[in-house]
Amino acid sequence: MHSERQVRLLSRKKVLFVIVEGPSDETALGVLLNRLFDQNAVYVHIWHGDVTSDIKSTPSNIVSKVGNAVKSYAKSQHYGKKDFSEILHITDTDGVFIPEHYVIEDPALTDHLYSETSIQTPCRSHILQRNQLKADNINRLLSCKEIWSIPYSLFYMSSNLDHVLYGRLNCTDEEKEDNAYQFAQKYKDDLNGFLNYIERSDFSVMTGYRESWEFIQEGLHSLERHTNLGIKFPPVSD
C-alpha cells in the first residue's frame, strides 16, 4: 500500500507500464528507465512475464492478455486507463523468425543452445512450434497502437536481452542476474552512456519503428545481436 504522501505524489503522475520477460530484465533496465523518463510526470511500473511465448497465448487472445496485465495492476492501485501514459513492451526475439532448417535437432543436448547461426535443441518440433506461436503473437501485437485505450509499442532484444546488453548467449539464471546487476550499476549514473550504447552500437537498429521490425524478421537477424529499443529514446547528445 502506498503512503498518503505517495498517493498524493502519484496522483500528479501518469503510469508508464513496462513489460519485460524476466526478473533479470527488470534488474538491468528498471533503474535506467526510472531515470530516463521525467520523474515529475511519469511513474514507471515494471511487470515481467514472457506473454508472447506462453503456450496459452494465441493471436486471438494475446492483446487481451497484455490488457489484462495492465488492468490487474490498475485495479490493485485503484487506477483507471486515464492514469497511464503508455505501455512499453520489450520482448526477446529468441530466433523465432529464422527459416526452419536453421533449427537443428541434437538428442545429446539437455537444453536449447543458441548461436547467431542456429538453434540446436533436443526437441526440434518443440522449437518449431514455439517459433511459430511467438512470431504470430508478436505480429498480432505489432498491429496494435493502443491496448485498453492506452498507447502501446513493442520493442525487441535479439536474440535476447543478455545478447544485446552483455554480448552473451545461453546464460544461466544466476549469470543473467549477475550481469544485469553489473549493467545497472555501470549505467545508473551515466544515462548518456547508456543512450549512446543502445542507440549507437553496431547492434542498434535505428530505422523507423515498422522498418526495424521488418529487418528483424529477415533471414537470421532474430538470432543475431540487434535491438530497436533506442528508437524509443531521444537521440543521445554528443
C-alpha positions in Angstrom: 0.0 0.0 0.0 1.2 3.5 -0.8 1.5 6.0 2.0 -0.7 9.1 1.9 2.3 11.1 0.7 3.0 8.6 -2.1 -0.7 8.6 -3.2 -0.6 12.4 -3.5 2.7 12.3 -5.4 1.5 9.6 -7.8 -1.8 11.3 -8.4 0.1 14.0 -10.3 1.8 11.5 -12.5 0.9 9.1 -15.3 2.0 5.4 -15.1 4.4 4.1 -17.7 3.6 0.4 -17.7 6.7 -1.6 -18.9 6.6 -5.3 -19.8 9.8 -7.3 -19.8 10.3 -11.0 -20.0 12.1 -11.9 -16.7 13.3 -10.6 -13.4 16.9 -10.1 -14.6 15.5 -7.8 -17.4 13.9 -5.7 -14.7 17.2 -5.6 -12.8 19.1 -4.4 -15.8 16.6 -1.8 -17.1 14.4 -0.8 -14.2 16.6 1.8 -12.6 17.6 3.2 -16.0 14.0 3.6 -17.2 13.1 5.3 -14.0 15.8 7.8 -14.5 15.3 8.3 -18.3 11.7 9.3 -18.0 10.6 12.5 -16.4 10.1 11.5 -12.8 7.9 14.5 -12.2 5.5 13.4 -14.8 5.8 9.6 -15.0 5.9 6.7 -12.6 7.5 3.6 -14.1 6.0 0.3 -13.2 7.7 -2.9 -14.5 5.8 -6.1 -15.0 7.7 -9.3 -16.1 6.3 -12.3 -17.9 7.0 -13.9 -21.3 3.5 -13.5 -22.5 4.4 -13.9 -26.2 5.8 -17.4 -25.7 3.1 -18.6 -23.2 1.6 -21.8 -24.7 -1.8 -20.3 -23.7 -1.2 -17.2 -25.7 -2.6 -17.1 -29.3 -3.0 -14.3 -31.8 -6.7 -14.2 -30.8 -6.1 -13.6 -27.1 -2.6 -12.1 -26.9 -3.9 -8.5 -26.9 -6.4 -9.2 -24.1 -3.6 -10.9 -22.1 -1.5 -7.8 -22.3 -4.5 -5.7 -21.5 -5.4 -7.9 -18.5 -1.9 -7.5 -17.0 -2.4 -3.7 -17.1 -6.0 -3.9 -15.8 -4.9 -6.2 -12.9 -2.3 -3.7 -11.8 -4.7 -0.8 -12.3 -7.3 -2.5 -10.2 -4.8 -3.2 -7.4 -3.9 0.5 -7.3 -7.4 1.9 -7.9 -6.3 3.4 -11.2 -8.2 3.9 -14.4 -7.0 3.8 -18.0 -6.5 7.6 -18.0 -3.9 7.2 -15.3 -1.5 5.5 -17.8 0.8 7.4 -20.2 1.6 4.3 -22.3 2.5 0.6 -22.4 6.1 -0.1 -23.3 6.7 -3.8 -24.1 10.2 -5.3 -24.5 10.4 -8.8 -25.9 13.2 -11.2 -26.8 13.1 -12.5 -30.4 14.6 -15.9 -29.5 15.3 -16.6 -33.2 11.6 -17.1 -33.9 11.7 -15.7 -37.4 14.5 -17.8 -38.8 13.9 -20.4 -41.6 13.1 -23.8 -40.2 16.2 -25.5 -41.5 18.4 -23.5 -39.0 16.7 -25.3 -36.2 18.8 -28.4 -35.6 17.9 -31.4 -33.5 20.7 -32.9 -31.3 19.4 -35.6 -28.9 22.6 -35.4 -26.9 21.7 -31.9 -25.6 19.6 -31.4 -22.5 18.6 -27.8 -23.3 18.3 -25.5 -26.3 21.6 -24.0 -27.4 21.5 -20.7 -29.3 24.2 -19.2 -31.6 23.9 -16.5 -34.2 23.5 -19.0 -37.0 21.3 -21.8 -35.5 19.2 -23.1 -32.6 20.3 -26.6 -31.5 17.8 -28.4 -29.5 16.9 -31.9 -28.1 13.4 -31.5 -29.5 13.1 -29.7 -32.8 9.4 -29.9 -33.1 9.0 -28.0 -29.8 11.2 -25.1 -31.0 9.4 -25.0 -34.4 6.0 -24.8 -32.6 7.3 -22.2 -30.2 8.8 -20.1 -33.0 5.5 -20.1 -34.9 3.5 -19.3 -31.9 5.7 -16.4 -30.7 6.1 -15.0 -34.2 2.3 -15.0 -34.7 1.8 -13.4 -31.3 4.4 -10.7 -32.0 2.9 -9.8 -35.3 -0.6 -9.5 -33.8 0.8 -7.1 -31.2 2.5 -5.1 -33.9 -0.9 -4.3 -35.3 -1.8 -2.5 -32.1 -1.3 1.1 -31.5 -3.4 1.0 -28.3 -4.3 -1.6 -25.7 -7.1 -0.7 -23.3 -7.1 2.8 -24.9 -3.5 3.3 -23.8 -0.7 3.9 -26.4 1.2 0.7 -26.9 4.5 -0.1 -28.6 6.7 -3.2 -28.8 10.5 -3.3 -29.0 12.9 -6.2 -29.3 16.1 -7.6 -27.9 17.7 -10.2 -30.2 18.1 -12.8 -29.7 17.6 -11.9 -26.0 18.4 -9.2 -23.5 21.7 -10.8 -22.4 22.8 -11.0 -26.0 22.2 -7.3 -26.6 23.3 -5.8 -23.3 26.2 -8.1 -22.5 27.1 -9.8 -25.7 26.4 -13.2 -24.2 24.1 -16.1 -25.1 23.0 -19.2 -23.2 23.4 -17.7 -19.7 22.3 -19.4 -16.6 19.7 -17.7 -14.4 22.4 -16.8 -11.9 24.6 -15.4 -14.7 21.7 -13.4 -16.0 21.1 -11.8 -12.6 24.8 -11.0 -12.0 25.2 -9.5 -15.5 22.0 -7.4 -15.0 23.2 -6.0 -11.7 26.6 -5.1 -13.1 25.0 -3.4 -16.1 22.6 -1.4 -14.0 25.5 -0.3 -11.7 27.6 0.7 -14.7 25.0 3.0 -16.2 22.7 4.1 -13.4 24.7 7.4 -13.0 25.7 7.6 -16.7 22.4 7.8 -18.7 24.2 9.4 -21.6 26.5 6.4 -21.7 23.5 4.1 -21.7 21.8 6.0 -24.5 25.0 6.0 -26.6 25.3 2.3 -26.1 21.7 1.5 -27.0 21.5 4.0 -29.9 24.9 4.0 -31.5 26.3 0.4 -31.2 26.7 -1.8 -34.2 23.7 -3.8 -32.9 21.4 -0.7 -32.8 18.6 -0.7 -35.4 17.6 2.9 -35.5 15.4 3.0 -38.6 11.7 3.7 -38.4 9.6 1.5 -36.0 8.0 -0.5 -38.8 11.2 -0.8 -40.7 13.1 -2.1 -37.7 10.5 -4.9 -37.3 10.8 -5.8 -41.0 14.5 -6.0 -40.6 14.5 -8.4 -37.6 12.1 -10.8 -39.4 14.5 -11.3 -42.3 17.0 -14.2 -42.5 18.9 -14.9 -39.3 18.5 -11.4 -37.8 16.3 -12.7 -35.0 19.3 -14.8 -33.8 21.9 -12.1 -34.3 22.6 -9.3 -31.9 20.2 -6.4 -32.6 17.7 -4.1 -30.8 15.4 -1.3 -31.8 14.9 -0.1 -28.2 17.0 3.0 -29.0 14.1 4.3 -31.2 12.1 4.9 -28.0 14.5 7.4 -26.5 15.6 10.9 -27.6 18.8 11.0 -29.7 21.9 10.9 -27.5 23.7 14.2 -27.2 27.4 14.4 -28.0 
